[in-house]
Structures are given as structure tokens and as C-alpha cells.
């Protein structure tokens, strides 16, 4: 998978997460997805990167939103 395709798929991850978590800011979602994506930079097998990014970001968003609602 080339970088352009991978980045397009990661952009789609942001879109899906924004739809799933409308209470989260787009900036927060983009930051978390970016961190998850860059955390996989050293991996050799790139086919699963978008799936791994989405799963990691979903977990972090869920935890972040749960904690912020508990604080409020």
C-alpha cells in the first residue's frame, strides 16, 4: 500500500470516528488518529495500518470521553 492510499484511508478513519463520536471535537479526533498512525511508522506490514489506527483511536476516544463525562 502506498503512502497516499494509506493517508486517504486514515482520513476516512477520522470521518467514521467523527460520525460515531459527535460529542468529540474534530481536532481531538484528528490528533488521536495522528498519534495512533505515527505510532505505527516503524511497521513493515502496512496493510492493517488503517484498521489498527481506527481500533486504537476508538479505544482512546471512548476512554477520553468517558473520563470527561465523569468529571463533568
CHARMM-style PDB file with segment names, atoms N, HN, CA, C and O in Angstrom:
ATOM      1  N   UNK     1       0.856  -1.172   0.000  1.00  0.00      PROA
ATOM      2  CA  UNK     1       0.000   0.000   0.000  1.00  0.00      PROA
ATOM      3  C   UNK     1       0.904   1.238   0.000  1.00  0.00      PROA
ATOM      4  O   UNK     1       1.836   1.334   0.799  1.00  0.00      PROA
ATOM      5  N   UNK     2       0.622   2.176  -0.897  1.00  0.00      PROA
ATOM      6  HN  UNK     2      -0.134   2.098  -1.546  1.00  0.00      PROA
ATOM      7  CA  UNK     2       1.455   3.377  -0.934  1.00  0.00      PROA
ATOM      8  C   UNK     2       0.983   4.391   0.115  1.00  0.00      PROA
ATOM      9  O   UNK     2      -0.120   4.286   0.651  1.00  0.00      PROA
ATOM     10  N   UNK     3       1.839   5.363   0.389  1.00  0.00      PROA
ATOM     11  HN  UNK     3       2.735   5.449  -0.046  1.00  0.00      PROA
ATOM     12  CA  UNK     3       1.546   6.351   1.440  1.00  0.00      PROA
ATOM     13  C   UNK     3       0.291   7.151   1.159  1.00  0.00      PROA
ATOM     14  O   UNK     3      -0.467   7.454   2.081  1.00  0.00      PROA
ATOM     15  N   UNK     4       0.058   7.498  -0.095  1.00  0.00      PROA
ATOM     16  HN  UNK     4       0.673   7.251  -0.843  1.00  0.00      PROA
ATOM     17  CA  UNK     4      -1.119   8.287  -0.450  1.00  0.00      PROA
ATOM     18  C   UNK     4      -2.401   7.519  -0.145  1.00  0.00      PROA
ATOM     19  O   UNK     4      -3.342   8.083   0.414  1.00  0.00      PROA
ATOM     20  N   UNK     5      -2.446   6.254  -0.502  1.00  0.00      PROA
ATOM     21  HN  UNK     5      -1.681   5.796  -0.956  1.00  0.00      PROA
ATOM     22  CA  UNK     5      -3.615   5.419  -0.226  1.00  0.00      PROA
ATOM     23  C   UNK     5      -3.804   5.257   1.276  1.00  0.00      PROA
ATOM     24  O   UNK     5      -4.922   5.354   1.783  1.00  0.00      PROA
ATOM     25  N   UNK     6      -2.717   5.013   1.974  1.00  0.00      PROA
ATOM     26  HN  UNK     6      -1.810   4.934   1.562  1.00  0.00      PROA
ATOM     27  CA  UNK     6      -2.774   4.836   3.420  1.00  0.00      PROA
ATOM     28  C   UNK     6      -3.287   6.108   4.095  1.00  0.00      PROA
ATOM     29  O   UNK     6      -4.130   6.032   4.989  1.00  0.00      PROA
ATOM     30  N   UNK     7      -2.797   7.257   3.686  1.00  0.00      PROA
ATOM     31  HN  UNK     7      -2.112   7.319   2.961  1.00  0.00      PROA
ATOM     32  CA  UNK     7      -3.244   8.519   4.276  1.00  0.00      PROA
ATOM     33  C   UNK     7      -4.717   8.782   3.961  1.00  0.00      PROA
ATOM     34  O   UNK     7      -5.441   9.321   4.798  1.00  0.00      PROA
ATOM     35  N   UNK     8      -5.162   8.410   2.769  1.00  0.00      PROA
ATOM     36  HN  UNK     8      -4.574   7.972   2.089  1.00  0.00      PROA
ATOM     37  CA  UNK     8      -6.576   8.555   2.416  1.00  0.00      PROA
ATOM     38  C   UNK     8      -7.437   7.676   3.322  1.00  0.00      PROA
ATOM     39  O   UNK     8      -8.486   8.110   3.799  1.00  0.00      PROA
ATOM     40  N   UNK     9      -6.995   6.455   3.556  1.00  0.00      PROA
ATOM     41  HN  UNK     9      -6.143   6.103   3.168  1.00  0.00      PROA
ATOM     42  CA  UNK     9      -7.742   5.548   4.425  1.00  0.00      PROA
ATOM     43  C   UNK     9      -7.767   6.064   5.858  1.00  0.00      PROA
ATOM     44  O   UNK     9      -8.778   5.923   6.546  1.00  0.00      PROA
ATOM     45  N   UNK    10      -6.686   6.652   6.310  1.00  0.00      PROA
ATOM     46  HN  UNK    10      -5.865   6.766   5.751  1.00  0.00      PROA
ATOM     47  CA  UNK    10      -6.643   7.208   7.658  1.00  0.00      PROA
ATOM     48  C   UNK    10      -7.570   8.422   7.756  1.00  0.00      PROA
ATOM     49  O   UNK    10      -8.199   8.639   8.792  1.00  0.00      PROA
ATOM     50  N   UNK    11      -7.657   9.204   6.695  1.00  0.00      PROA
ATOM     51  HN  UNK    11      -7.146   9.028   5.854  1.00  0.00      PROA
ATOM     52  CA  UNK    11      -8.610  10.324   6.671  1.00  0.00      PROA
ATOM     53  C   UNK    11     -10.036   9.809   6.804  1.00  0.00      PROA
ATOM     54  O   UNK    11     -10.860  10.425   7.481  1.00  0.00      PROA
ATOM     55  N   UNK    12     -10.328   8.694   6.167  1.00  0.00      PROA
ATOM     56  HN  UNK    12      -9.659   8.194   5.617  1.00  0.00      PROA
ATOM     57  CA  UNK    12     -11.654   8.083   6.293  1.00  0.00      PROA
ATOM     58  C   UNK    12     -11.899   7.602   7.718  1.00  0.00      PROA
ATOM     59  O   UNK    12     -13.037   7.617   8.185  1.00  0.00      PROA
ATOM     60  N   UNK    13     -10.853   7.179   8.412  1.00  0.00      PROA
ATOM     61  HN  UNK    13      -9.927   7.167   8.033  1.00  0.00      PROA
ATOM     62  CA  UNK    13     -10.981   6.787   9.825  1.00  0.00      PROA
ATOM     63  C   UNK    13     -11.455   7.993  10.632  1.00  0.00      PROA
ATOM     64  O   UNK    13     -12.348   7.867  11.470  1.00  0.00      PROA
ATOM     65  N   UNK    14     -10.866   9.154  10.386  1.00  0.00      PROA
ATOM     66  HN  UNK    14     -10.141   9.257   9.705  1.00  0.00      PROA
ATOM     67  CA  UNK    14     -11.288  10.373  11.089  1.00  0.00      PROA
ATOM     68  C   UNK    14     -12.766  10.631  10.831  1.00  0.00      PROA
ATOM     69  O   UNK    14     -13.509  10.962  11.755  1.00  0.00      PROA
ATOM     70  N   UNK    15     -13.196  10.483   9.582  1.00  0.00      PROA
ATOM     71  HN  UNK    15     -12.592  10.214   8.831  1.00  0.00      PROA
ATOM     72  CA  UNK    15     -14.602  10.707   9.231  1.00  0.00      PROA
ATOM     73  C   UNK    15     -15.531   9.758   9.992  1.00  0.00      PROA
ATOM     74  O   UNK    15     -16.549  10.181  10.539  1.00  0.00      PROA
ATOM     75  N   UNK    16     -15.176   8.485  10.021  1.00  0.00      PROA
ATOM     76  HN  UNK    16     -14.349   8.141   9.576  1.00  0.00      PROA
ATOM     77  CA  UNK    16     -16.013   7.494  10.716  1.00  0.00      PROA
ATOM     78  C   UNK    16     -16.073   7.777  12.214  1.00  0.00      PROA
ATOM     79  O   UNK    16     -17.137   7.688  12.826  1.00  0.00      PROA
ATOM     80  N   UNK    17     -14.942   8.115  12.794  1.00  0.00      PROA
ATOM     81  HN  UNK    17     -14.077   8.188  12.296  1.00  0.00      PROA
ATOM     82  CA  UNK    17     -14.925   8.384  14.233  1.00  0.00      PROA
ATOM     83  C   UNK    17     -15.681   9.671  14.569  1.00  0.00      PROA
ATOM     84  O   UNK    17     -16.327   9.758  15.613  1.00  0.00      PROA
ATOM     85  N   UNK    18     -15.599  10.663  13.692  1.00  0.00      PROA
ATOM     86  HN  UNK    18     -15.074  10.593  12.844  1.00  0.00      PROA
ATOM     87  CA  UNK    18     -16.353  11.906  13.907  1.00  0.00      PROA
ATOM     88  C   UNK    18     -17.858  11.627  13.885  1.00  0.00      PROA
ATOM     89  O   UNK    18     -18.613  12.230  14.647  1.00  0.00      PROA
ATOM     90  N   UNK    19     -18.285  10.725  13.023  1.00  0.00      PROA
ATOM     91  HN  UNK    19     -17.671  10.236  12.404  1.00  0.00      PROA
ATOM     92  CA  UNK    19     -19.702  10.362  12.976  1.00  0.00      PROA
ATOM     93  C   UNK    19     -20.105   9.551  14.201  1.00  0.00      PROA
ATOM     94  O   UNK    19     -21.209   9.706  14.723  1.00  0.00      PROA
ATOM     95  N   UNK    20     -19.210   8.694  14.651  1.00  0.00      PROA
ATOM     96  HN  UNK    20     -18.313   8.569  14.227  1.00  0.00      PROA
ATOM     97  CA  UNK    20     -19.517   7.836  15.791  1.00  0.00      PROA
ATOM     98  C   UNK    20     -19.474   8.597  17.116  1.00  0.00      PROA
ATOM     99  O   UNK    20     -20.227   8.284  18.038  1.00  0.00      PROA
ATOM    100  N   UNK    21     -18.598   9.589  17.211  1.00  0.00      PROA
ATOM    101  HN  UNK    21     -17.987   9.843  16.462  1.00  0.00      PROA
ATOM    102  CA  UNK    21     -18.434  10.372  18.442  1.00  0.00      PROA
ATOM    103  C   UNK    21     -18.677  11.853  18.155  1.00  0.00      PROA
ATOM    104  O   UNK    21     -17.731  12.641  18.160  1.00  0.00      PROA
ATOM    105  N   UNK    22     -19.926  12.241  17.906  1.00  0.00      PROA
ATOM    106  HN  UNK    22     -20.694  11.601  17.903  1.00  0.00      PROA
ATOM    107  CA  UNK    22     -20.200  13.639  17.569  1.00  0.00      PROA
ATOM    108  C   UNK    22     -19.903  14.602  18.719  1.00  0.00      PROA
ATOM    109  O   UNK    22     -19.744  15.803  18.500  1.00  0.00      PROA
ATOM    110  N   UNK    23     -19.827  14.079  19.939  1.00  0.00      PROA
ATOM    111  HN  UNK    23     -19.956  13.104  20.117  1.00  0.00      PROA
ATOM    112  CA  UNK    23     -19.527  14.935  21.090  1.00  0.00      PROA
ATOM    113  C   UNK    23     -18.041  15.282  21.183  1.00  0.00      PROA
ATOM    114  O   UNK    23     -17.659  16.170  21.945  1.00  0.00      PROA
ATOM    115  N   UNK    24     -17.220  14.600  20.431  1.00  0.00      PROA
ATOM    116  HN  UNK    24     -17.530  13.878  19.812  1.00  0.00      PROA
ATOM    117  CA  UNK    24     -15.773  14.866  20.419  1.00  0.00      PROA
ATOM    118  C   UNK    24     -15.457  15.900  19.345  1.00  0.00      PROA
ATOM    119  O   UNK    24     -16.048  15.892  18.266  1.00  0.00      PROA
ATOM    120  N   UNK    25     -14.528  16.779  19.652  1.00  0.00      PROA
ATOM    121  HN  UNK    25     -14.047  16.785  20.529  1.00  0.00      PROA
ATOM    122  CA  UNK    25     -14.144  17.780  18.656  1.00  0.00      PROA
ATOM    123  C   UNK    25     -13.364  17.110  17.526  1.00  0.00      PROA
ATOM    124  O   UNK    25     -12.682  16.105  17.728  1.00  0.00      PROA
ATOM    125  N   UNK    26     -13.479  17.676  16.367  1.00  0.00      PROA
ATOM    126  HN  UNK    26     -14.033  18.493  16.203  1.00  0.00      PROA
ATOM    127  CA  UNK    26     -12.763  17.157  15.204  1.00  0.00      PROA
ATOM    128  C   UNK    26     -11.254  17.237  15.442  1.00  0.00      PROA
ATOM    129  O   UNK    26     -10.498  16.376  14.993  1.00  0.00      PROA
ATOM    130  N   UNK    27     -10.830  18.280  16.152  1.00  0.00      PROA
ATOM    131  HN  UNK    27     -11.444  18.979  16.516  1.00  0.00      PROA
ATOM    132  CA  UNK    27      -9.406  18.443  16.470  1.00  0.00      PROA
ATOM    133  C   UNK    27      -8.910  17.302  17.337  1.00  0.00      PROA
ATOM    134  O   UNK    27      -7.846  16.742  17.074  1.00  0.00      PROA
ATOM    135  N   UNK    28      -9.661  16.951  18.362  1.00  0.00      PROA
ATOM    136  HN  UNK    28     -10.526  17.406  18.576  1.00  0.00      PROA
ATOM    137  CA  UNK    28      -9.278  15.845  19.247  1.00  0.00      PROA
ATOM    138  C   UNK    28      -9.183  14.551  18.455  1.00  0.00      PROA
ATOM    139  O   UNK    28      -8.209  13.811  18.594  1.00  0.00      PROA
ATOM    140  N   UNK    29     -10.170  14.274  17.637  1.00  0.00      PROA
ATOM    141  HN  UNK    29     -10.961  14.875  17.524  1.00  0.00      PROA
ATOM    142  CA  UNK    29     -10.177  13.045  16.837  1.00  0.00      PROA
ATOM    143  C   UNK    29      -8.969  13.013  15.903  1.00  0.00      PROA
ATOM    144  O   UNK    29      -8.286  11.993  15.807  1.00  0.00      PROA
ATOM    145  N   UNK    30      -8.707  14.105  15.226  1.00  0.00      PROA
ATOM    146  HN  UNK    30      -9.262  14.933  15.304  1.00  0.00      PROA
ATOM    147  CA  UNK    30      -7.580  14.171  14.299  1.00  0.00      PROA
ATOM    148  C   UNK    30      -6.253  13.976  15.025  1.00  0.00      PROA
ATOM    149  O   UNK    30      -5.366  13.288  14.519  1.00  0.00      PROA
ATOM    150  N   UNK    31      -6.109  14.573  16.200  1.00  0.00      PROA
ATOM    151  HN  UNK    31      -6.829  15.132  16.611  1.00  0.00      PROA
ATOM    152  CA  UNK    31      -4.879  14.415  16.978  1.00  0.00      PROA
ATOM    153  C   UNK    31      -4.669  12.967  17.405  1.00  0.00      PROA
ATOM    154  O   UNK    31      -3.572  12.425  17.269  1.00  0.00      PROA
ATOM    155  N   UNK    32      -5.720  12.348  17.919  1.00  0.00      PROA
ATOM    156  HN  UNK    32      -6.611  12.789  18.029  1.00  0.00      PROA
ATOM    157  CA  UNK    32      -5.605  10.960  18.376  1.00  0.00      PROA
ATOM    158  C   UNK    32      -5.306  10.036  17.209  1.00  0.00      PROA
ATOM    159  O   UNK    32      -4.443   9.164  17.316  1.00  0.00      PROA
ATOM    160  N   UNK    33      -5.999  10.213  16.104  1.00  0.00      PROA
ATOM    161  HN  UNK    33      -6.700  10.921  16.016  1.00  0.00      PROA
ATOM    162  CA  UNK    33      -5.753   9.381  14.923  1.00  0.00      PROA
ATOM    163  C   UNK    33      -4.317   9.587  14.439  1.00  0.00      PROA
ATOM    164  O   UNK    33      -3.640   8.623  14.081  1.00  0.00      PROA
ATOM    165  N   UNK    34      -3.852  10.826  14.427  1.00  0.00      PROA
ATOM    166  HN  UNK    34      -4.401  11.609  14.718  1.00  0.00      PROA
ATOM    167  CA  UNK    34      -2.480  11.104  14.009  1.00  0.00      PROA
ATOM    168  C   UNK    34      -1.458  10.435  14.911  1.00  0.00      PROA
ATOM    169  O   UNK    34      -0.467   9.885  14.430  1.00  0.00      PROA
ATOM    170  N   UNK    35      -1.694  10.478  16.212  1.00  0.00      PROA
ATOM    171  HN  UNK    35      -2.499  10.924  16.603  1.00  0.00      PROA
ATOM    172  CA  UNK    35      -0.783   9.821  17.146  1.00  0.00      PROA
ATOM    173  C   UNK    35      -0.771   8.307  16.938  1.00  0.00      PROA
ATOM    174  O   UNK    35       0.287   7.677  16.952  1.00  0.00      PROA
ATOM    175  N   UNK    36      -1.941   7.739  16.748  1.00  0.00      PROA
ATOM    176  HN  UNK    36      -2.800   8.250  16.736  1.00  0.00      PROA
ATOM    177  CA  UNK    36      -2.026   6.295  16.509  1.00  0.00      PROA
ATOM    178  C   UNK    36      -1.320   5.930  15.197  1.00  0.00      PROA
ATOM    179  O   UNK    36      -0.607   4.929  15.123  1.00  0.00      PROA
ATOM    180  N   UNK    37      -1.525   6.741  14.183  1.00  0.00      PROA
ATOM    181  HN  UNK    37      -2.105   7.554  14.243  1.00  0.00      PROA
ATOM    182  CA  UNK    37      -0.916   6.490  12.872  1.00  0.00      PROA
ATOM    183  C   UNK    37       0.608   6.563  12.960  1.00  0.00      PROA
ATOM    184  O   UNK    37       1.306   5.682  12.457  1.00  0.00      PROA
ATOM    185  N   UNK    38       1.110   7.597  13.589  1.00  0.00      PROA
ATOM    186  HN  UNK    38       0.543   8.312  13.998  1.00  0.00      PROA
ATOM    187  CA  UNK    38       2.560   7.755  13.688  1.00  0.00      PROA
ATOM    188  C   UNK    38       3.183   6.738  14.632  1.00  0.00      PROA
ATOM    189  O   UNK    38       4.375   6.447  14.528  1.00  0.00      PROA
ATOM    190  N   UNK    39       2.403   6.201  15.537  1.00  0.00      PROA
ATOM    191  HN  UNK    39       1.435   6.438  15.620  1.00  0.00      PROA
ATOM    192  CA  UNK    39       2.902   5.139  16.407  1.00  0.00      PROA
ATOM    193  C   UNK    39       3.197   3.851  15.649  1.00  0.00      PROA
ATOM    194  O   UNK    39       3.903   2.975  16.149  1.00  0.00      PROA
ATOM    195  N   UNK    40       2.655   3.742  14.446  1.00  0.00      PROA
ATOM    196  HN  UNK    40       2.081   4.454  14.040  1.00  0.00      PROA
ATOM    197  CA  UNK    40       2.859   2.550  13.618  1.00  0.00      PROA
ATOM    198  C   UNK    40       3.856   2.796  12.486  1.00  0.00      PROA
ATOM    199  O   UNK    40       3.973   1.974  11.578  1.00  0.00      PROA
ATOM    200  N   UNK    41       4.567   3.909  12.531  1.00  0.00      PROA
ATOM    201  HN  UNK    41       4.471   4.577  13.269  1.00  0.00      PROA
ATOM    202  CA  UNK    41       5.504   4.267  11.462  1.00  0.00      PROA
ATOM    203  C   UNK    41       6.556   3.204  11.187  1.00  0.00      PROA
ATOM    204  O   UNK    41       6.939   3.010  10.033  1.00  0.00      PROA
ATOM    205  N   UNK    42       7.029   2.518  12.204  1.00  0.00      PROA
ATOM    206  HN  UNK    42       6.719   2.675  13.141  1.00  0.00      PROA
ATOM    207  CA  UNK    42       8.116   1.569  12.014  1.00  0.00      PROA
ATOM    208  C   UNK    42       7.687   0.210  11.506  1.00  0.00      PROA
ATOM    209  O   UNK    42       8.534  -0.634  11.214  1.00  0.00      PROA
ATOM    210  N   UNK    43       6.395  -0.019  11.396  1.00  0.00      PROA
ATOM    211  HN  UNK    43       5.706   0.667  11.633  1.00  0.00      PROA
ATOM    212  CA  UNK    43       5.910  -1.334  10.982  1.00  0.00      PROA
ATOM    213  C   UNK    43       6.202  -1.630   9.526  1.00  0.00      PROA
ATOM    214  O   UNK    43       6.120  -0.751   8.668  1.00  0.00      PROA
ATOM    215  N   UNK    44       6.541  -2.863   9.264  1.00  0.00      PROA
ATOM    216  HN  UNK    44       6.608  -3.577   9.961  1.00  0.00      PROA
ATOM    217  CA  UNK    44       6.833  -3.263   7.878  1.00  0.00      PROA
ATOM    218  C   UNK    44       5.582  -3.639   7.116  1.00  0.00      PROA
ATOM    219  O   UNK    44       5.473  -3.353   5.924  1.00  0.00      PROA
ATOM    220  N   UNK    45       4.644  -4.271   7.777  1.00  0.00      PROA
ATOM    221  HN  UNK    45       4.732  -4.504   8.746  1.00  0.00      PROA
ATOM    222  CA  UNK    45       3.417  -4.696   7.104  1.00  0.00      PROA
ATOM    223  C   UNK    45       2.399  -3.574   7.257  1.00  0.00      PROA
ATOM    224  O   UNK    45       1.931  -3.298   8.362  1.00  0.00      PROA
ATOM    225  N   UNK    46       2.061  -2.932   6.149  1.00  0.00      PROA
ATOM    226  HN  UNK    46       2.441  -3.156   5.252  1.00  0.00      PROA
ATOM    227  CA  UNK    46       1.235  -1.731   6.182  1.00  0.00      PROA
ATOM    228  C   UNK    46      -0.242  -2.003   5.913  1.00  0.00      PROA
ATOM    229  O   UNK    46      -1.065  -1.105   6.088  1.00  0.00      PROA
ATOM    230  N   UNK    47      -0.596  -3.203   5.497  1.00  0.00      PROA
ATOM    231  HN  UNK    47       0.073  -3.932   5.355  1.00  0.00      PROA
ATOM    232  CA  UNK    47      -1.972  -3.499   5.072  1.00  0.00      PROA
ATOM    233  C   UNK    47      -2.992  -3.256   6.172  1.00  0.00      PROA
ATOM    234  O   UNK    47      -4.134  -2.897   5.886  1.00  0.00      PROA
ATOM    235  N   UNK    48      -2.601  -3.444   7.412  1.00  0.00      PROA
ATOM    236  HN  UNK    48      -1.673  -3.736   7.644  1.00  0.00      PROA
ATOM    237  CA  UNK    48      -3.556  -3.327   8.516  1.00  0.00      PROA
ATOM    238  C   UNK    48      -3.475  -2.001   9.254  1.00  0.00      PROA
ATOM    239  O   UNK    48      -4.160  -1.818  10.261  1.00  0.00      PROA
ATOM    240  N   UNK    49      -2.664  -1.085   8.785  1.00  0.00      PROA
ATOM    241  HN  UNK    49      -2.107  -1.233   7.968  1.00  0.00      PROA
ATOM    242  CA  UNK    49      -2.473   0.180   9.484  1.00  0.00      PROA
ATOM    243  C   UNK    49      -3.790   0.925   9.707  1.00  0.00      PROA
ATOM    244  O   UNK    49      -4.054   1.320  10.843  1.00  0.00      PROA
ATOM    245  N   UNK    50      -4.632   1.142   8.690  1.00  0.00      PROA
ATOM    246  HN  UNK    50      -4.417   0.821   7.768  1.00  0.00      PROA
ATOM    247  CA  UNK    50      -5.885   1.866   8.951  1.00  0.00      PROA
ATOM    248  C   UNK    50      -6.770   1.178  10.000  1.00  0.00      PROA
ATOM    249  O   UNK    50      -7.390   1.853  10.821  1.00  0.00      PROA
ATOM    250  N   UNK    51      -6.829  -0.133   9.977  1.00  0.00      PROA
ATOM    251  HN  UNK    51      -6.325  -0.681   9.309  1.00  0.00      PROA
ATOM    252  CA  UNK    51      -7.640  -0.859  10.962  1.00  0.00      PROA
ATOM    253  C   UNK    51      -7.050  -0.704  12.355  1.00  0.00      PROA
ATOM    254  O   UNK    51      -7.782  -0.465  13.316  1.00  0.00      PROA
ATOM    255  N   UNK    52      -5.751  -0.835  12.473  1.00  0.00      PROA
ATOM    256  HN  UNK    52      -5.156  -1.029  11.692  1.00  0.00      PROA
ATOM    257  CA  UNK    52      -5.096  -0.680  13.772  1.00  0.00      PROA
ATOM    258  C   UNK    52      -5.245   0.742  14.292  1.00  0.00      PROA
ATOM    259  O   UNK    52      -5.472   0.947  15.484  1.00  0.00      PROA
ATOM    260  N   UNK    53      -5.121   1.719  13.411  1.00  0.00      PROA
ATOM    261  HN  UNK    53      -4.937   1.553  12.442  1.00  0.00      PROA
ATOM    262  CA  UNK    53      -5.294   3.115  13.799  1.00  0.00      PROA
ATOM    263  C   UNK    53      -6.707   3.344  14.306  1.00  0.00      PROA
ATOM    264  O   UNK    53      -6.905   3.968  15.349  1.00  0.00      PROA
ATOM    265  N   UNK    54      -7.688   2.842  13.571  1.00  0.00      PROA
ATOM    266  HN  UNK    54      -7.528   2.336  12.724  1.00  0.00      PROA
ATOM    267  CA  UNK    54      -9.084   3.050  13.974  1.00  0.00      PROA
ATOM    268  C   UNK    54      -9.384   2.385  15.312  1.00  0.00      PROA
ATOM    269  O   UNK    54     -10.038   2.983  16.167  1.00  0.00      PROA
ATOM    270  N   UNK    55      -8.924   1.185  15.497  1.00  0.00      PROA
ATOM    271  HN  UNK    55      -8.393   0.699  14.803  1.00  0.00      PROA
ATOM    272  CA  UNK    55      -9.175   0.486  16.765  1.00  0.00      PROA
ATOM    273  C   UNK    55      -8.519   1.207  17.934  1.00  0.00      PROA
ATOM    274  O   UNK    55      -9.146   1.399  18.976  1.00  0.00      PROA
ATOM    275  N   UNK    56      -7.273   1.604  17.770  1.00  0.00      PROA
ATOM    276  HN  UNK    56      -6.763   1.448  16.923  1.00  0.00      PROA
ATOM    277  CA  UNK    56      -6.578   2.315  18.839  1.00  0.00      PROA
ATOM    278  C   UNK    56      -7.216   3.656  19.138  1.00  0.00      PROA
ATOM    279  O   UNK    56      -7.390   4.020  20.301  1.00  0.00      PROA
ATOM    280  N   UNK    57      -7.564   4.390  18.101  1.00  0.00      PROA
ATOM    281  HN  UNK    57      -7.423   4.095  17.156  1.00  0.00      PROA
ATOM    282  CA  UNK    57      -8.183   5.705  18.291  1.00  0.00      PROA
ATOM    283  C   UNK    57      -9.565   5.576  18.916  1.00  0.00      PROA
ATOM    284  O   UNK    57      -9.928   6.378  19.776  1.00  0.00      PROA
ATOM    285  N   UNK    58     -10.338   4.584  18.501  1.00  0.00      PROA
ATOM    286  HN  UNK    58     -10.043   3.932  17.802  1.00  0.00      PROA
ATOM    287  CA  UNK    58     -11.668   4.371  19.078  1.00  0.00      PROA
ATOM    288  C   UNK    58     -11.567   4.101  20.572  1.00  0.00      PROA
ATOM    289  O   UNK    58     -12.333   4.653  21.362  1.00  0.00      PROA
ATOM    290  N   UNK    59     -10.630   3.260  20.955  1.00  0.00      PROA
ATOM    291  HN  UNK    59     -10.008   2.811  20.314  1.00  0.00      PROA
ATOM    292  CA  UNK    59     -10.427   2.939  22.369  1.00  0.00      PROA
ATOM    293  C   UNK    59     -10.059   4.192  23.154  1.00  0.00      PROA
ATOM    294  O   UNK    59     -10.607   4.442  24.227  1.00  0.00      PROA
ATOM    295  N   UNK    60      -9.140   4.968  22.623  1.00  0.00      PROA
ATOM    296  HN  UNK    60      -8.694   4.764  21.751  1.00  0.00      PROA
ATOM    297  CA  UNK    60      -8.707   6.188  23.312  1.00  0.00      PROA
ATOM    298  C   UNK    60      -9.824   7.222  23.395  1.00  0.00      PROA
ATOM    299  O   UNK    60      -9.998   7.860  24.433  1.00  0.00      PROA
ATOM    300  N   UNK    61     -10.586   7.395  22.310  1.00  0.00      PROA
ATOM    301  HN  UNK    61     -10.445   6.877  21.467  1.00  0.00      PROA
ATOM    302  CA  UNK    61     -11.698   8.347  22.329  1.00  0.00      PROA
ATOM    303  C   UNK    61     -12.748   7.930  23.342  1.00  0.00      PROA
ATOM    304  O   UNK    61     -13.245   8.756  24.108  1.00  0.00      PROA
ATOM    305  N   UNK    62     -13.080   6.670  23.345  1.00  0.00      PROA
ATOM    306  HN  UNK    62     -12.676   5.999  22.723  1.00  0.00      PROA
ATOM    307  CA  UNK    62     -14.075   6.170  24.290  1.00  0.00      PROA
ATOM    308  C   UNK    62     -13.623   6.456  25.723  1.00  0.00      PROA
ATOM    309  O   UNK    62     -14.400   6.951  26.540  1.00  0.00      PROA
ATOM    310  N   UNK    63     -12.373   6.142  26.016  1.00  0.00      PROA
ATOM    311  HN  UNK    63     -11.742   5.740  25.352  1.00  0.00      PROA
ATOM    312  CA  UNK    63     -11.830   6.359  27.360  1.00  0.00      PROA
ATOM    313  C   UNK    63     -11.797   7.850  27.700  1.00  0.00      PROA
ATOM    314  O   UNK    63     -12.157   8.241  28.810  1.00  0.00      PROA
ATOM    315  N   UNK    64     -11.372   8.674  26.757  1.00  0.00      PROA
ATOM    316  HN  UNK    64     -11.080   8.356  25.855  1.00  0.00      PROA
ATOM    317  CA  UNK    64     -11.286  10.116  26.991  1.00  0.00      PROA
ATOM    318  C   UNK    64     -12.660  10.720  27.238  1.00  0.00      PROA
ATOM    319  O   UNK    64     -12.837  11.518  28.157  1.00  0.00      PROA
ATOM    320  N   UNK    65     -13.620  10.341  26.423  1.00  0.00      PROA
ATOM    321  HN  UNK    65     -13.475   9.692  25.676  1.00  0.00      PROA
ATOM    322  CA  UNK    65     -14.969  10.891  26.573  1.00  0.00      PROA
ATOM    323  C   UNK    65     -15.638  10.390  27.836  1.00  0.00      PROA
ATOM    324  O   UNK    65     -16.377  11.127  28.488  1.00  0.00      PROA
ATOM    325  N   UNK    66     -15.383   9.149  28.182  1.00  0.00      PROA
ATOM    326  HN  UNK    66     -14.783   8.550  27.652  1.00  0.00      PROA
ATOM    327  CA  UNK    66     -15.945   8.580  29.411  1.00  0.00      PROA
ATOM    328  C   UNK    66     -15.390   9.332  30.617  1.00  0.00      PROA
ATOM    329  O   UNK    66     -16.139   9.676  31.532  1.00  0.00      PROA
ATOM    330  N   UNK    67     -14.088   9.587  30.624  1.00  0.00      PROA
ATOM    331  HN  UNK    67     -13.480   9.308  29.881  1.00  0.00      PROA
ATOM    332  CA  UNK    67     -13.454  10.296  31.730  1.00  0.00      PROA
ATOM    333  C   UNK    67     -13.917  11.746  31.814  1.00  0.00      PROA
ATOM    334  O   UNK    67     -14.110  12.272  32.910  1.00  0.00      PROA
ATOM    335  N   UNK    68     -14.095  12.387  30.683  1.00  0.00      PROA
ATOM    336  HN  UNK    68     -13.939  11.960  29.792  1.00  0.00      PROA
ATOM    337  CA  UNK    68     -14.531  13.794  30.708  1.00  0.00      PROA
ATOM    338  C   UNK    68     -15.983  13.919  31.145  1.00  0.00      PROA
ATOM    339  O   UNK    68     -16.355  14.915  31.765  1.00  0.00      PROA
ATOM    340  N   UNK    69     -16.815  12.917  30.830  1.00  0.00      PROA
ATOM    341  HN  UNK    69     -16.513  12.108  30.326  1.00  0.00      PROA
ATOM    342  CA  UNK    69     -18.212  12.983  31.281  1.00  0.00      PROA
ATOM    343  C   UNK    69     -18.303  12.659  32.768  1.00  0.00      PROA
ATOM    344  O   UNK    69     -19.203  13.151  33.448  1.00  0.00      PROA
ATOM    345  N   UNK    70     -17.397  11.849  33.279  1.00  0.00      PROA
ATOM    346  HN  UNK    70     -16.666  11.449  32.727  1.00  0.00      PROA
ATOM    347  CA  UNK    70     -17.374  11.537  34.706  1.00  0.00      PROA
ATOM    348  C   UNK    70     -16.909  12.738  35.509  1.00  0.00      PROA
ATOM    349  O   UNK    70     -17.324  12.924  36.653  1.00  0.00      PROA
ATOM    350  N   UNK    71     -16.036  13.566  34.905  1.00  0.00      PROA
ATOM    351  HN  UNK    71     -15.699  13.415  33.975  1.00  0.00      PROA
ATOM    352  CA  UNK    71     -15.533  14.765  35.578  1.00  0.00      PROA
ATOM    353  C   UNK    71     -16.577  15.875  35.584  1.00  0.00      PROA
ATOM    354  O   UNK    71     -16.566  16.744  36.456  1.00  0.00      PROA
ATOM    355  N   UNK    72     -17.475  15.841  34.609  1.00  0.00      PROA
ATOM    356  HN  UNK    72     -17.484  15.135  33.901  1.00  0.00      PROA
ATOM    357  CA  UNK    72     -18.432  16.944  34.445  1.00  0.00      PROA
ATOM    358  C   UNK    72     -19.656  16.697  35.155  1.00  0.00      PROA
ATOM    359  OT1 UNK    72     -20.567  17.525  35.122  1.00  0.00      PROA
TER     360      UNK     72
END
